[in-house]
Amino acid sequence: MKNIKWIFVIYSLAAVAAMCSIGLAVGIRSIPLALISMLALVLVMGNGFKTKKKMREQGLL
């Protein structure tokens, strides 16, 4: 088994938390919380992909 890249575990857990908060916002009918959660999801996923690209270019993946 290969080494675990913990930064990607953290990014994936943050993305799951953002997705759950979107569901929570829909459940309580809070538009501002839903928008903030969607923004958080986009930022977390974007940073995750950017980090993956950077590590791939450096030969760390």
Secondary structure, 3 states (H helix, E strand, C coil): CCCCCHHHHHHHHHHHHHHHHHHHHHHCCCHHHHHHHHHHHHHHHHHHHHHHHHHHHHCCC
